[in-house]
């Protein structure tokens, strides 16, 4: 029974990781009311010379800057 549970947990973990392969993590984009993060990313892709479409992502997650990042707004 323990082996079966371990296999099921492993399968679940693999499925969860597979689903996350199309997630996009963006660090340091501040929250702005009435601004859609997808719109921000699609505008950013033009600046970077990329060709992204809304359906290229399952989800886009806006994360705070990392501890080691430099705040260039000061």
PyMOL Python script that loads the backbone (N, CA, C, O; Angstrom):
from pymol import cmd

cmd.read_pdbstr("""\
ATOM      1  N   UNK A   1       0.819  -1.194   0.000  1.00  0.00           N
ATOM      2  CA  UNK A   1       0.000   0.000   0.000  1.00  0.00           C
ATOM      3  C   UNK A   1       0.868   1.266   0.000  1.00  0.00           C
ATOM      4  O   UNK A   1       0.559   2.236  -0.692  1.00  0.00           O
ATOM      5  N   UNK A   2       1.960   1.247   0.785  1.00  0.00           N
ATOM      6  CA  UNK A   2       2.845   2.413   0.829  1.00  0.00           C
ATOM      7  C   UNK A   2       3.503   2.654  -0.525  1.00  0.00           C
ATOM      8  O   UNK A   2       3.656   3.797  -0.958  1.00  0.00           O
ATOM      9  N   UNK A   3       3.888   1.572  -1.186  1.00  0.00           N
ATOM     10  CA  UNK A   3       4.509   1.710  -2.504  1.00  0.00           C
ATOM     11  C   UNK A   3       3.520   2.295  -3.509  1.00  0.00           C
ATOM     12  O   UNK A   3       3.882   3.123  -4.345  1.00  0.00           O
ATOM     13  N   UNK A   4       2.287   1.860  -3.417  1.00  0.00           N
ATOM     14  CA  UNK A   4       1.259   2.370  -4.326  1.00  0.00           C
ATOM     15  C   UNK A   4       1.013   3.859  -4.070  1.00  0.00           C
ATOM     16  O   UNK A   4       0.875   4.639  -5.012  1.00  0.00           O
ATOM     17  N   UNK A   5       0.960   4.244  -2.812  1.00  0.00           N
ATOM     18  CA  UNK A   5       0.782   5.649  -2.460  1.00  0.00           C
ATOM     19  C   UNK A   5       1.961   6.476  -2.966  1.00  0.00           C
ATOM     20  O   UNK A   5       1.768   7.576  -3.484  1.00  0.00           O
ATOM     21  N   UNK A   6       3.161   5.966  -2.823  1.00  0.00           N
ATOM     22  CA  UNK A   6       4.352   6.661  -3.301  1.00  0.00           C
ATOM     23  C   UNK A   6       4.283   6.851  -4.821  1.00  0.00           C
ATOM     24  O   UNK A   6       4.639   7.914  -5.329  1.00  0.00           O
ATOM     25  N   UNK A   7       3.834   5.835  -5.537  1.00  0.00           N
ATOM     26  CA  UNK A   7       3.708   5.936  -6.991  1.00  0.00           C
ATOM     27  C   UNK A   7       2.655   6.971  -7.390  1.00  0.00           C
ATOM     28  O   UNK A   7       2.860   7.742  -8.328  1.00  0.00           O
ATOM     29  N   UNK A   8       1.543   6.982  -6.682  1.00  0.00           N
ATOM     30  CA  UNK A   8       0.481   7.950  -6.977  1.00  0.00           C
ATOM     31  C   UNK A   8       0.973   9.367  -6.709  1.00  0.00           C
ATOM     32  O   UNK A   8       0.708  10.275  -7.497  1.00  0.00           O
ATOM     33  N   UNK A   9       1.680   9.562  -5.612  1.00  0.00           N
ATOM     34  CA  UNK A   9       2.225  10.891  -5.303  1.00  0.00           C
ATOM     35  C   UNK A   9       3.230  11.327  -6.363  1.00  0.00           C
ATOM     36  O   UNK A   9       3.245  12.488  -6.773  1.00  0.00           O
ATOM     37  N   UNK A  10       4.053  10.410  -6.796  1.00  0.00           N
ATOM     38  CA  UNK A  10       5.031  10.715  -7.839  1.00  0.00           C
ATOM     39  C   UNK A  10       4.327  11.099  -9.143  1.00  0.00           C
ATOM     40  O   UNK A  10       4.711  12.067  -9.799  1.00  0.00           O
ATOM     41  N   UNK A  11       3.303  10.342  -9.510  1.00  0.00           N
ATOM     42  CA  UNK A  11       2.545  10.655 -10.723  1.00  0.00           C
ATOM     43  C   UNK A  11       1.887  12.028 -10.624  1.00  0.00           C
ATOM     44  O   UNK A  11       1.893  12.799 -11.584  1.00  0.00           O
ATOM     45  N   UNK A  12       1.323  12.323  -9.464  1.00  0.00           N
ATOM     46  CA  UNK A  12       0.687  13.626  -9.250  1.00  0.00           C
ATOM     47  C   UNK A  12       1.709  14.750  -9.373  1.00  0.00           C
ATOM     48  O   UNK A  12       1.436  15.771 -10.004  1.00  0.00           O
ATOM     49  N   UNK A  13       2.865  14.570  -8.784  1.00  0.00           N
ATOM     50  CA  UNK A  13       3.922  15.575  -8.868  1.00  0.00           C
ATOM     51  C   UNK A  13       4.340  15.803 -10.320  1.00  0.00           C
ATOM     52  O   UNK A  13       4.522  16.945 -10.742  1.00  0.00           O
ATOM     53  N   UNK A  14       4.491  14.738 -11.072  1.00  0.00           N
ATOM     54  CA  UNK A  14       4.871  14.870 -12.478  1.00  0.00           C
ATOM     55  C   UNK A  14       3.801  15.614 -13.273  1.00  0.00           C
ATOM     56  O   UNK A  14       4.125  16.439 -14.127  1.00  0.00           O
ATOM     57  N   UNK A  15       2.541  15.329 -13.002  1.00  0.00           N
ATOM     58  CA  UNK A  15       1.458  16.040 -13.684  1.00  0.00           C
ATOM     59  C   UNK A  15       1.452  17.523 -13.334  1.00  0.00           C
ATOM     60  O   UNK A  15       1.248  18.372 -14.202  1.00  0.00           O
ATOM     61  N   UNK A  16       1.675  17.829 -12.065  1.00  0.00           N
ATOM     62  CA  UNK A  16       1.706  19.231 -11.645  1.00  0.00           C
ATOM     63  C   UNK A  16       2.864  19.966 -12.312  1.00  0.00           C
ATOM     64  O   UNK A  16       2.696  21.103 -12.754  1.00  0.00           O
ATOM     65  N   UNK A  17       4.015  19.347 -12.389  1.00  0.00           N
ATOM     66  CA  UNK A  17       5.168  19.970 -13.038  1.00  0.00           C
ATOM     67  C   UNK A  17       4.916  20.151 -14.534  1.00  0.00           C
ATOM     68  O   UNK A  17       5.306  21.165 -15.112  1.00  0.00           O
ATOM     69  N   UNK A  18       4.275  19.186 -15.150  1.00  0.00           N
ATOM     70  CA  UNK A  18       3.958  19.271 -16.574  1.00  0.00           C
ATOM     71  C   UNK A  18       3.038  20.460 -16.844  1.00  0.00           C
ATOM     72  O   UNK A  18       3.215  21.176 -17.830  1.00  0.00           O
ATOM     73  N   UNK A  19       2.067  20.664 -15.976  1.00  0.00           N
ATOM     74  CA  UNK A  19       1.143  21.788 -16.135  1.00  0.00           C
ATOM     75  C   UNK A  19       1.858  23.128 -15.998  1.00  0.00           C
ATOM     76  O   UNK A  19       1.465  24.103 -16.639  1.00  0.00           O
ATOM     77  N   UNK A  20       2.888  23.190 -15.183  1.00  0.00           N
ATOM     78  CA  UNK A  20       3.589  24.451 -14.917  1.00  0.00           C
ATOM     79  C   UNK A  20       4.587  24.818 -16.008  1.00  0.00           C
ATOM     80  O   UNK A  20       5.164  25.905 -15.967  1.00  0.00           O
ATOM     81  N   UNK A  21       4.799  23.953 -16.967  1.00  0.00           N
ATOM     82  CA  UNK A  21       5.818  24.217 -17.984  1.00  0.00           C
ATOM     83  C   UNK A  21       5.482  25.436 -18.832  1.00  0.00           C
ATOM     84  O   UNK A  21       6.374  26.027 -19.441  1.00  0.00           O
ATOM     85  N   UNK A  22       4.222  25.817 -18.881  1.00  0.00           N
ATOM     86  CA  UNK A  22       3.828  26.981 -19.671  1.00  0.00           C
ATOM     87  C   UNK A  22       3.471  28.179 -18.792  1.00  0.00           C
ATOM     88  O   UNK A  22       2.841  29.128 -19.258  1.00  0.00           O
ATOM     89  N   UNK A  23       3.869  28.135 -17.533  1.00  0.00           N
ATOM     90  CA  UNK A  23       3.679  29.281 -16.647  1.00  0.00           C
ATOM     91  C   UNK A  23       4.851  30.238 -16.831  1.00  0.00           C
ATOM     92  O   UNK A  23       5.978  29.814 -17.085  1.00  0.00           O
ATOM     93  N   UNK A  24       4.579  31.503 -16.702  1.00  0.00           N
ATOM     94  CA  UNK A  24       5.611  32.526 -16.832  1.00  0.00           C
ATOM     95  C   UNK A  24       5.713  33.269 -15.510  1.00  0.00           C
ATOM     96  O   UNK A  24       4.711  33.749 -14.981  1.00  0.00           O
ATOM     97  N   UNK A  25       6.925  33.363 -14.979  1.00  0.00           N
ATOM     98  CA  UNK A  25       7.172  34.098 -13.742  1.00  0.00           C
ATOM     99  C   UNK A  25       7.868  35.403 -14.095  1.00  0.00           C
ATOM    100  O   UNK A  25       8.908  35.404 -14.754  1.00  0.00           O
ATOM    101  N   UNK A  26       7.290  36.508 -13.656  1.00  0.00           N
ATOM    102  CA  UNK A  26       7.842  37.832 -13.925  1.00  0.00           C
ATOM    103  C   UNK A  26       8.195  38.478 -12.589  1.00  0.00           C
ATOM    104  O   UNK A  26       7.333  38.635 -11.724  1.00  0.00           O
ATOM    105  N   UNK A  27       9.450  38.847 -12.424  1.00  0.00           N
ATOM    106  CA  UNK A  27       9.902  39.477 -11.187  1.00  0.00           C
ATOM    107  C   UNK A  27       9.957  40.989 -11.350  1.00  0.00           C
ATOM    108  O   UNK A  27      10.427  41.504 -12.365  1.00  0.00           O
ATOM    109  N   UNK A  28       9.464  41.692 -10.328  1.00  0.00           N
ATOM    110  CA  UNK A  28       9.673  43.126 -10.240  1.00  0.00           C
ATOM    111  C   UNK A  28       8.693  44.008 -10.985  1.00  0.00           C
ATOM    112  O   UNK A  28       8.908  45.219 -11.045  1.00  0.00           O
ATOM    113  N   UNK A  29       7.637  43.471 -11.552  1.00  0.00           N
ATOM    114  CA  UNK A  29       6.616  44.317 -12.176  1.00  0.00           C
ATOM    115  C   UNK A  29       5.603  44.644 -11.094  1.00  0.00           C
ATOM    116  O   UNK A  29       4.883  43.769 -10.615  1.00  0.00           O
ATOM    117  N   UNK A  30       5.557  45.902 -10.717  1.00  0.00           N
ATOM    118  CA  UNK A  30       4.695  46.292  -9.607  1.00  0.00           C
ATOM    119  C   UNK A  30       3.224  46.180  -9.989  1.00  0.00           C
ATOM    120  O   UNK A  30       2.856  46.253 -11.161  1.00  0.00           O
ATOM    121  N   UNK A  31       2.404  46.003  -8.972  1.00  0.00           N
ATOM    122  CA  UNK A  31       0.966  45.894  -9.178  1.00  0.00           C
ATOM    123  C   UNK A  31       0.401  47.272  -9.483  1.00  0.00           C
ATOM    124  O   UNK A  31       0.690  48.242  -8.782  1.00  0.00           O
ATOM    125  N   UNK A  32      -0.390  47.349 -10.510  1.00  0.00           N
ATOM    126  CA  UNK A  32      -1.082  48.580 -10.865  1.00  0.00           C
ATOM    127  C   UNK A  32      -2.554  48.244 -11.041  1.00  0.00           C
ATOM    128  O   UNK A  32      -2.908  47.332 -11.789  1.00  0.00           O
ATOM    129  N   UNK A  33      -3.402  48.980 -10.355  1.00  0.00           N
ATOM    130  CA  UNK A  33      -4.836  48.727 -10.443  1.00  0.00           C
ATOM    131  C   UNK A  33      -5.294  48.871 -11.890  1.00  0.00           C
ATOM    132  O   UNK A  33      -4.858  49.772 -12.606  1.00  0.00           O
ATOM    133  N   UNK A  34      -6.163  47.985 -12.299  1.00  0.00           N
ATOM    134  CA  UNK A  34      -6.744  47.983 -13.646  1.00  0.00           C
ATOM    135  C   UNK A  34      -5.732  47.681 -14.749  1.00  0.00           C
ATOM    136  O   UNK A  34      -6.011  47.934 -15.921  1.00  0.00           O
ATOM    137  N   UNK A  35      -4.564  47.146 -14.397  1.00  0.00           N
ATOM    138  CA  UNK A  35      -3.582  46.736 -15.404  1.00  0.00           C
ATOM    139  C   UNK A  35      -3.524  45.219 -15.421  1.00  0.00           C
ATOM    140  O   UNK A  35      -3.312  44.582 -14.389  1.00  0.00           O
ATOM    141  N   UNK A  36      -3.710  44.659 -16.577  1.00  0.00           N
ATOM    142  CA  UNK A  36      -3.666  43.222 -16.753  1.00  0.00           C
ATOM    143  C   UNK A  36      -2.220  42.808 -17.003  1.00  0.00           C
ATOM    144  O   UNK A  36      -1.572  43.333 -17.909  1.00  0.00           O
ATOM    145  N   UNK A  37      -1.714  41.877 -16.211  1.00  0.00           N
ATOM    146  CA  UNK A  37      -0.318  41.459 -16.346  1.00  0.00           C
ATOM    147  C   UNK A  37      -0.061  40.831 -17.718  1.00  0.00           C
ATOM    148  O   UNK A  37       1.053  40.925 -18.233  1.00  0.00           O
ATOM    149  N   UNK A  38      -1.050  40.207 -18.306  1.00  0.00           N
ATOM    150  CA  UNK A  38      -0.888  39.642 -19.650  1.00  0.00           C
ATOM    151  C   UNK A  38      -0.621  40.749 -20.657  1.00  0.00           C
ATOM    152  O   UNK A  38       0.245  40.609 -21.520  1.00  0.00           O
ATOM    153  N   UNK A  39      -1.356  41.844 -20.553  1.00  0.00           N
ATOM    154  CA  UNK A  39      -1.125  42.978 -21.453  1.00  0.00           C
ATOM    155  C   UNK A  39       0.285  43.538 -21.285  1.00  0.00           C
ATOM    156  O   UNK A  39       0.938  43.898 -22.264  1.00  0.00           O
ATOM    157  N   UNK A  40       0.746  43.607 -20.047  1.00  0.00           N
ATOM    158  CA  UNK A  40       2.096  44.111 -19.777  1.00  0.00           C
ATOM    159  C   UNK A  40       3.134  43.209 -20.437  1.00  0.00           C
ATOM    160  O   UNK A  40       4.073  43.697 -21.065  1.00  0.00           O
ATOM    161  N   UNK A  41       2.968  41.907 -20.296  1.00  0.00           N
ATOM    162  CA  UNK A  41       3.920  40.955 -20.880  1.00  0.00           C
ATOM    163  C   UNK A  41       3.897  41.030 -22.404  1.00  0.00           C
ATOM    164  O   UNK A  41       4.947  40.983 -23.045  1.00  0.00           O
ATOM    165  N   UNK A  42       2.719  41.146 -22.979  1.00  0.00           N
ATOM    166  CA  UNK A  42       2.632  41.214 -24.437  1.00  0.00           C
ATOM    167  C   UNK A  42       3.256  42.503 -24.975  1.00  0.00           C
ATOM    168  O   UNK A  42       3.820  42.498 -26.069  1.00  0.00           O
ATOM    169  N   UNK A  43       3.168  43.592 -24.233  1.00  0.00           N
ATOM    170  CA  UNK A  43       3.847  44.826 -24.639  1.00  0.00           C
ATOM    171  C   UNK A  43       5.356  44.684 -24.466  1.00  0.00           C
ATOM    172  O   UNK A  43       6.134  45.180 -25.281  1.00  0.00           O
ATOM    173  N   UNK A  44       5.757  44.010 -23.407  1.00  0.00           N
ATOM    174  CA  UNK A  44       7.176  43.790 -23.145  1.00  0.00           C
ATOM    175  C   UNK A  44       7.805  42.927 -24.232  1.00  0.00           C
ATOM    176  O   UNK A  44       8.961  43.137 -24.601  1.00  0.00           O
ATOM    177  N   UNK A  45       7.062  41.969 -24.741  1.00  0.00           N
ATOM    178  CA  UNK A  45       7.625  41.090 -25.771  1.00  0.00           C
ATOM    179  C   UNK A  45       7.977  41.875 -27.025  1.00  0.00           C
ATOM    180  O   UNK A  45       8.961  41.560 -27.694  1.00  0.00           O
ATOM    181  N   UNK A  46       7.188  42.890 -27.354  1.00  0.00           N
ATOM    182  CA  UNK A  46       7.513  43.732 -28.510  1.00  0.00           C
ATOM    183  C   UNK A  46       8.820  44.481 -28.284  1.00  0.00           C
ATOM    184  O   UNK A  46       9.634  44.619 -29.197  1.00  0.00           O
ATOM    185  N   UNK A  47       9.012  44.960 -27.069  1.00  0.00           N
ATOM    186  CA  UNK A  47      10.232  45.675 -26.722  1.00  0.00           C
ATOM    187  C   UNK A  47      11.456  44.771 -26.840  1.00  0.00           C
ATOM    188  O   UNK A  47      12.527  45.209 -27.259  1.00  0.00           O
ATOM    189  N   UNK A  48      11.283  43.510 -26.467  1.00  0.00           N
ATOM    190  CA  UNK A  48      12.393  42.554 -26.499  1.00  0.00           C
ATOM    191  C   UNK A  48      12.552  41.874 -27.855  1.00  0.00           C
ATOM    192  O   UNK A  48      13.487  41.099 -28.060  1.00  0.00           O
ATOM    193  N   UNK A  49      11.646  42.163 -28.771  1.00  0.00           N
ATOM    194  CA  UNK A  49      11.724  41.551 -30.093  1.00  0.00           C
ATOM    195  C   UNK A  49      11.237  40.111 -30.123  1.00  0.00           C
ATOM    196  O   UNK A  49      11.649  39.330 -30.982  1.00  0.00           O
ATOM    197  N   UNK A  50      10.368  39.760 -29.195  1.00  0.00           N
ATOM    198  CA  UNK A  50       9.806  38.410 -29.155  1.00  0.00           C
ATOM    199  C   UNK A  50       8.434  38.401 -29.807  1.00  0.00           C
ATOM    200  O   UNK A  50       7.834  39.451 -30.038  1.00  0.00           O
ATOM    201  N   UNK A  51       7.953  37.219 -30.097  1.00  0.00           N
ATOM    202  CA  UNK A  51       6.607  37.080 -30.634  1.00  0.00           C
ATOM    203  C   UNK A  51       5.825  36.167 -29.701  1.00  0.00           C
ATOM    204  O   UNK A  51       5.875  34.943 -29.827  1.00  0.00           O
ATOM    205  N   UNK A  52       5.109  36.768 -28.774  1.00  0.00           N
ATOM    206  CA  UNK A  52       4.319  36.008 -27.812  1.00  0.00           C
ATOM    207  C   UNK A  52       2.840  36.268 -28.055  1.00  0.00           C
ATOM    208  O   UNK A  52       2.438  37.353 -28.475  1.00  0.00           O
ATOM    209  N   UNK A  53       2.052  35.252 -27.781  1.00  0.00           N
ATOM    210  CA  UNK A  53       0.600  35.377 -27.865  1.00  0.00           C
ATOM    211  C   UNK A  53       0.009  34.983 -26.518  1.00  0.00           C
ATOM    212  O   UNK A  53       0.631  34.254 -25.745  1.00  0.00           O
ATOM    213  N   UNK A  54      -1.172  35.460 -26.250  1.00  0.00           N
ATOM    214  CA  UNK A  54      -1.812  35.200 -24.962  1.00  0.00           C
ATOM    215  C   UNK A  54      -1.954  33.704 -24.687  1.00  0.00           C
ATOM    216  O   UNK A  54      -1.853  33.275 -23.538  1.00  0.00           O
ATOM    217  N   UNK A  55      -2.185  32.921 -25.717  1.00  0.00           N
ATOM    218  CA  UNK A  55      -2.365  31.482 -25.493  1.00  0.00           C
ATOM    219  C   UNK A  55      -1.037  30.721 -25.375  1.00  0.00           C
ATOM    220  O   UNK A  55      -1.038  29.492 -25.304  1.00  0.00           O
ATOM    221  N   UNK A  56       0.087  31.433 -25.353  1.00  0.00           N
ATOM    222  CA  UNK A  56       1.383  30.800 -25.118  1.00  0.00           C
ATOM    223  C   UNK A  56       1.576  30.446 -23.642  1.00  0.00           C
ATOM    224  O   UNK A  56       2.508  29.718 -23.301  1.00  0.00           O
ATOM    225  N   UNK A  57       0.713  30.949 -22.768  1.00  0.00           N
ATOM    226  CA  UNK A  57       0.867  30.781 -21.326  1.00  0.00           C
ATOM    227  C   UNK A  57      -0.364  30.132 -20.718  1.00  0.00           C
ATOM    228  O   UNK A  57      -1.492  30.377 -21.145  1.00  0.00           O
ATOM    229  N   UNK A  58      -0.127  29.300 -19.714  1.00  0.00           N
ATOM    230  CA  UNK A  58      -1.234  28.842 -18.870  1.00  0.00           C
ATOM    231  C   UNK A  58      -1.552  29.925 -17.854  1.00  0.00           C
ATOM    232  O   UNK A  58      -2.714  30.234 -17.589  1.00  0.00           O
ATOM    233  N   UNK A  59      -0.493  30.496 -17.289  1.00  0.00           N
ATOM    234  CA  UNK A  59      -0.653  31.528 -16.268  1.00  0.00           C
ATOM    235  C   UNK A  59       0.591  32.404 -16.250  1.00  0.00           C
ATOM    236  O   UNK A  59       1.686  31.961 -16.597  1.00  0.00           O
ATOM    237  N   UNK A  60       0.406  33.649 -15.844  1.00  0.00           N
ATOM    238  CA  UNK A  60       1.522  34.572 -15.651  1.00  0.00           C
ATOM    239  C   UNK A  60       1.471  35.014 -14.199  1.00  0.00           C
ATOM    240  O   UNK A  60       0.449  35.509 -13.722  1.00  0.00           O
ATOM    241  N   UNK A  61       2.580  34.831 -13.505  1.00  0.00           N
ATOM    242  CA  UNK A  61       2.642  35.163 -12.088  1.00  0.00           C
ATOM    243  C   UNK A  61       3.578  36.341 -11.880  1.00  0.00           C
ATOM    244  O   UNK A  61       4.742  36.306 -12.279  1.00  0.00           O
ATOM    245  N   UNK A  62       3.061  37.373 -11.256  1.00  0.00           N
ATOM    246  CA  UNK A  62       3.854  38.562 -10.937  1.00  0.00           C
ATOM    247  C   UNK A  62       4.452  38.355  -9.546  1.00  0.00           C
ATOM    248  O   UNK A  62       3.719  38.194  -8.570  1.00  0.00           O
ATOM    249  N   UNK A  63       5.787  38.358  -9.457  1.00  0.00           N
ATOM    250  CA  UNK A  63       6.475  38.115  -8.195  1.00  0.00           C
ATOM    251  C   UNK A  63       7.257  39.352  -7.782  1.00  0.00           C
ATOM    252  O   UNK A  63       7.689  40.127  -8.636  1.00  0.00           O
ATOM    253  N   UNK A  64       7.442  39.544  -6.475  1.00  0.00           N
ATOM    254  CA  UNK A  64       8.225  40.697  -6.027  1.00  0.00           C
ATOM    255  C   UNK A  64       9.687  40.535  -6.429  1.00  0.00           C
ATOM    256  O   UNK A  64      10.138  39.424  -6.705  1.00  0.00           O
ATOM    257  N   UNK A  65      10.427  41.642  -6.461  1.00  0.00           N
ATOM    258  CA  UNK A  65      11.857  41.540  -6.779  1.00  0.00           C
ATOM    259  C   UNK A  65      12.564  40.615  -5.791  1.00  0.00           C
ATOM    260  O   UNK A  65      12.131  40.463  -4.649  1.00  0.00           O
ATOM    261  N   UNK A  66      13.636  40.011  -6.236  1.00  0.00           N
ATOM    262  CA  UNK A  66      14.407  39.140  -5.351  1.00  0.00           C
ATOM    263  C   UNK A  66      15.221  39.981  -4.374  1.00  0.00           C
ATOM    264  O   UNK A  66      15.397  41.182  -4.583  1.00  0.00           O
ATOM    265  N   UNK A  67      15.710  39.364  -3.325  1.00  0.00           N
ATOM    266  CA  UNK A  67      16.506  40.073  -2.316  1.00  0.00           C
ATOM    267  C   UNK A  67      17.769  40.678  -2.921  1.00  0.00           C
ATOM    268  O   UNK A  67      18.216  41.743  -2.494  1.00  0.00           O
ATOM    269  N   UNK A  68      18.338  40.011  -3.900  1.00  0.00           N
ATOM    270  CA  UNK A  68      19.611  40.448  -4.474  1.00  0.00           C
ATOM    271  C   UNK A  68      19.452  41.425  -5.635  1.00  0.00           C
ATOM    272  O   UNK A  68      20.448  41.911  -6.170  1.00  0.00           O
ATOM    273  N   UNK A  69      18.216  41.718  -6.030  1.00  0.00           N
ATOM    274  CA  UNK A  69      18.033  42.625  -7.159  1.00  0.00           C
ATOM    275  C   UNK A  69      18.278  44.070  -6.727  1.00  0.00           C
ATOM    276  O   UNK A  69      18.134  44.416  -5.554  1.00  0.00           O
ATOM    277  N   UNK A  70      18.641  44.882  -7.672  1.00  0.00           N
ATOM    278  CA  UNK A  70      18.940  46.285  -7.401  1.00  0.00           C
ATOM    279  C   UNK A  70      17.713  47.116  -7.760  1.00  0.00           C
ATOM    280  O   UNK A  70      17.167  46.986  -8.855  1.00  0.00           O
ATOM    281  N   UNK A  71      17.283  47.972  -6.832  1.00  0.00           N
ATOM    282  CA  UNK A  71      16.145  48.858  -7.084  1.00  0.00           C
ATOM    283  C   UNK A  71      16.649  50.067  -7.860  1.00  0.00           C
ATOM    284  O   UNK A  71      17.332  50.924  -7.301  1.00  0.00           O
ATOM    285  N   UNK A  72      16.317  50.140  -9.140  1.00  0.00           N
ATOM    286  CA  UNK A  72      16.805  51.218  -9.999  1.00  0.00           C
ATOM    287  C   UNK A  72      15.883  52.435  -9.985  1.00  0.00           C
ATOM    288  O   UNK A  72      16.116  53.401 -10.712  1.00  0.00           O
ATOM    289  N   UNK A  73      14.835  52.389  -9.158  1.00  0.00           N
ATOM    290  CA  UNK A  73      13.913  53.522  -9.106  1.00  0.00           C
ATOM    291  C   UNK A  73      14.375  54.580  -8.119  1.00  0.00           C
ATOM    292  O   UNK A  73      13.807  55.672  -8.081  1.00  0.00           O
ATOM    293  N   UNK A  74      15.389  54.285  -7.324  1.00  0.00           N
ATOM    294  CA  UNK A  74      15.862  55.248  -6.310  1.00  0.00           C
ATOM    295  C   UNK A  74      16.984  56.090  -6.848  1.00  0.00           C
ATOM    296  O   UNK A  74      17.505  56.951  -6.139  1.00  0.00           O
TER     297      UNK A  74
END
""", "prot")
cmd.dss("prot")
cmd.show_as("cartoon", "prot")
cmd.util.cbc("prot")
cmd.orient("prot")
